[in-house]
Amino acid sequence: QVQLVESGGGLVQPGGSLRLSCAGSGIIFSIHTMAWYRQAPGNGRDLVARIGISGTTDYAESVKGRFTISRDNAKNTVYLQMNNLKPEDTAVYYCNVLNSAWRNVWGRGTLVTVSS
């Protein structure tokens, strides 16, 4: 079975940084496009960033220039480096495999709270 485990969240002040990690088992990340999503109270689960098999990336406009998605295929892990965090970034962050067979598989997420 596919399992995804997100980690690295926490409480941070505005302007601070966090690095999120997503470790996978039961699936090889290197042959799939990977993504980070987030969900804040009252909102749906929104796409934050994607990284393709070739390493190409794209980002939601709200995080462009502040967040960086990356992958370490040897560790079967994807990362989200978040800089200059804002209160609006407060959410539970999830990773996801962008393949129809596994898009409904989610970890429990990791909570990021940006507050002074």
Legacy VTK file of the C-alpha trace (Angstrom):
# vtk DataFile Version 3.0
C-alpha trace
ASCII
DATASET POLYDATA
POINTS 116 float
0.000 0.000 0.000
1.003 3.588 -0.565
1.745 5.669 2.515
2.679 9.332 2.702
4.029 10.939 5.851
4.339 14.713 6.079
6.486 16.398 8.699
8.197 19.673 9.531
5.278 21.890 10.427
5.050 24.017 13.518
4.497 27.497 14.890
6.506 30.261 13.264
6.399 34.052 13.336
5.597 36.063 10.221
8.689 36.349 8.065
10.079 33.068 9.324
10.866 29.871 7.459
9.998 26.197 7.616
10.991 23.167 5.585
8.372 20.476 5.122
9.173 16.893 4.192
7.076 14.137 2.669
8.375 10.587 2.863
6.746 7.850 0.828
6.523 4.099 0.977
4.908 1.668 -1.425
5.486 4.008 -4.366
8.524 5.351 -6.176
8.366 9.128 -6.263
10.931 9.483 -9.033
8.542 8.340 -11.761
5.670 10.609 -10.725
4.861 14.259 -10.572
4.559 15.246 -6.921
2.622 18.065 -5.331
2.002 19.943 -2.125
-1.491 21.045 -1.139
-2.792 22.992 1.814
-6.122 23.358 3.537
-7.091 26.174 5.874
-10.282 26.253 7.955
-13.240 27.051 5.737
-11.294 26.420 2.546
-10.832 23.534 0.184
-7.591 21.720 -0.343
-5.619 23.985 -2.674
-2.634 23.182 -4.843
0.508 24.958 -3.643
3.330 23.575 -5.779
4.185 20.801 -8.217
7.411 19.204 -9.345
7.539 17.058 -12.456
9.554 13.992 -13.288
12.083 16.141 -15.110
12.332 18.541 -12.183
10.213 21.334 -13.615
8.180 23.230 -11.043
5.213 25.517 -10.798
3.533 27.330 -7.935
0.335 28.945 -6.849
0.518 32.682 -7.394
0.132 33.309 -3.677
3.395 31.530 -2.827
5.483 32.231 -5.923
8.887 33.592 -5.010
8.583 32.462 -1.395
8.203 28.663 -1.595
10.421 26.116 -3.322
9.487 22.503 -4.011
12.274 19.978 -4.474
12.841 16.250 -4.453
15.503 13.773 -3.385
14.786 10.640 -5.345
17.420 8.604 -3.510
15.505 9.236 -0.280
12.056 8.968 -1.903
11.232 12.310 -0.346
9.842 15.638 -1.516
10.326 18.935 0.276
8.710 22.316 0.501
10.965 25.143 1.620
8.794 28.002 2.841
10.337 31.430 3.345
8.893 34.785 4.349
5.867 33.082 5.813
2.669 35.043 6.224
-0.372 34.476 8.446
-2.320 33.594 5.299
-0.058 30.546 4.906
-1.525 28.968 8.037
-2.946 25.608 7.008
-2.488 21.879 7.130
-0.056 20.914 4.377
-0.302 17.636 2.469
1.750 15.977 -0.238
0.200 14.022 -3.074
1.152 11.817 -6.000
-0.304 13.227 -9.206
-1.355 9.926 -10.692
-4.963 8.782 -10.965
-4.183 5.541 -9.161
-2.955 7.277 -6.004
-4.362 10.799 -5.919
-6.828 9.775 -3.231
-4.040 8.642 -0.932
-3.192 11.277 1.651
-1.131 11.427 4.779
-2.432 13.101 7.896
-0.707 16.336 6.924
1.465 18.672 8.933
0.142 21.855 10.516
1.823 25.173 9.797
0.776 28.081 11.990
2.128 31.541 11.201
1.407 33.937 14.027
3.082 36.468 16.276
LINES 1 117
116 0 1 2 3 4 5 6 7 8 9 10 11 12 13 14 15 16 17 18 19 20 21 22 23 24 25 26 27 28 29 30 31 32 33 34 35 36 37 38 39 40 41 42 43 44 45 46 47 48 49 50 51 52 53 54 55 56 57 58 59 60 61 62 63 64 65 66 67 68 69 70 71 72 73 74 75 76 77 78 79 80 81 82 83 84 85 86 87 88 89 90 91 92 93 94 95 96 97 98 99 100 101 102 103 104 105 106 107 108 109 110 111 112 113 114 115
